[in-house]
Amino acid sequence: MNYSESISFLYAQLPVFHREGAKAYKPGLGNIEALCNLMGQPQDSFKSLHIAGTNGKGSSSHFMASILQEHGYKVGLYTSPHLHSFTERIKINGIQVAEEWVADFVTNHQNLIETVRPSFFEWTVIMAFTYFKEQQVDYAIIETGLGGRLDSTNIISPLACLITNISFDHQDLLGDTLEKIASEKAGIIKSLIPVTISEKQPETSEVFLAKATSVNAPLQFASDIISAVDFTFTSPTWGEMKVNSPYKGYYQQKNISGVLAWCEQIQSIIPLEAVKIKSGIERTRLNTGLQGRWEILGESPKIIADTGHNKSGITEIMQQIKQEGFDHLTIILGMVADKDINSVLTLFPTEASYYFCQANNPRAISALELQKLAATKGLNGKVVPSVNEAIALAKLNSKPSDGILICGSTYLVGEITF
């Protein structure tokens, strides 16, 4: 099989969460344990760092990978989902896994699919582990898919863990309270393994403290270690550090605080230098290729794309949009049907203009249905067949002092022609 054939084969053979949602979710470690046994325990061949959370884990994973790259290490990075190409999920020093390698792996290991019947995500995890083993990475940053306790990535024995923001998302799978969701995320905390929590939240702090205490894991909250004002961070070891983040969303200050606190915590495991930590964060876009986080696609009018898609993420985006001071705002919106759409829609401004789109994904809510739901919240606009057509129309109907925002779905942002 070539690359296209191998990806089509996987989509046809395996339950795919990013396309099918909850029915494709296979909780538990049984399948990944079986795959790792059959592949010779590749996850034990490299040193790893584990990251979980609701929002911010993707950015934090890329920040940390870039920091380690700046220190001269060969760094594997496993994240999900992808924006444009499947190969984005597996990188080494910012370079995506080769399409030929993916095709060969699928072709040569079809028997594993027949033997184990994994999910698409479980398959990509064993693929990443195998690739990092073959390429002999120094460190691998491993991001959970969702949850943590039953996530396939939780088979690793990491050097340290980071848990980012906890907010409502995937409640049908993780629980309907922040405490329940936090409990699932806390499942990555392991005996004696240090863990940093990026954001101290009243609903979740005790959950993390209790889990860490039960397994004697050293735990710290970033806000107890790092102070942050306008992207100037102060830490015990490195003092004051002004960081020019390549991602201008205000929410990145929380993510960077978490990563800096984590760097403080793992100093005895991986010695790090302030100048390289700073350059690592600032060169994250260059080093890792991360896109879609407050991505500025144009000026006059200013065009912003952000993968924020749940209540917490959209709240952060709306707070920052208010600071932009646009004369008029146009929002290009698409969402997946299994999100809490009604709650999210209440966060959007009624005075904005809207274009409603449907991403090319089976989970996406139809643009027409989204338009109808939005109208009940006082959000009025037009249905447009594609996000790129919507961007063209918005530009045509906007003044230089106006703004255009694309958000609501990772898959919608992924279809933008950057």
Secondary structure, 3 states (H helix, E strand, C coil): CCHHHHHHHHHHHCCCHHHHHHHHCCCCCHHHHHHHHHCCCHHHCCEEEEEECCECHHHHHHHHHHHHHHCCCCEEEECCCCCCCHHHHEEECCEECCHHHHHHHHHHCHHHHHHHCCCHHHHHHHHHHHHHHHHCCCEEEEECCCCCCCCHHHHCCCCEEEECECCCCCHHHHCCCHHHHHHHHHHHCCCCCCEEECCCCCCCHHHHHHHHHHCCCCEEEHHHHCEEECCEEEECCCEEEECCCCCCCCCHHHHHHHHHHHHHHCCCCCCCCHHHHHHHHHCHHHHHCCCCCCEEEECCCEEEECCCCCHHHHHHHHHHHHHHCCCCEEEEECCECCCCHHHHHCCCCCCCEEEECCCCCCCECCHHHHHHHHHCCCCCEEECCCHHHHHHHHHHCCCCCCEEEEECCHHHHHCCCC
